[in-house]
Amino acid sequence: MSTDELLVVSPEKVAVRAGLKLPLTEEQRETVAEAISDAFGDVAAYLGKPPLPVTLVQRGARGDGRGGWQLAYDPVIEVLSAVAETGVDGELTGLYTITYRAGLDPVENPVYGRALGRYVRAAAAAHPMVRRAVQTDAPDTRLIKQANVEGQGVTFEDAGGGAAGSGAAGAPPSLDSLKRWRRRGVNQQPGIAPHPLEITWRWPWP
């Protein structure tokens, strides 16, 4: 099963969940794609690691003394290249520029994949931009803002839409639903990673 099949976070899938009519206009597709990107960005910030496999370039890397490398992000999938660095005098510095792939793999871990896909789809569908697009697409639609626990009372959003609040019907799951995969500890071990500005990210999502 491919990552796309597992995550099912195409603009069309999110649009259907949000209530947009298909086919999407170019503007609607861009809006939904941006909401998906925002959702993935929120997950990356929360986990402290790439939520999907990505390619990273890290300069100034050192060996870990066990035949591997001290790299900033985990889990490491594979090291693609290791290039020795030289100083201004042309001499080897003992440091390396490492190109590697790292990140959580939803294909290898279907439990994580389902949790990630559920969050991203729901968060993107509930994004304020997408909700406003739904209201524009169907002006007579009244979006439910909040329902009480017993389901006896319902509050509707104004035409301008808005972010789903606590208790909102169809509200996205909390980021805490992904906490088991979160990086343990706030700080990395000293000396393991270079300054963040020394890392180049190439994200695979929109």
Disulfide bonds with the S-S distance in Angstrom:
none
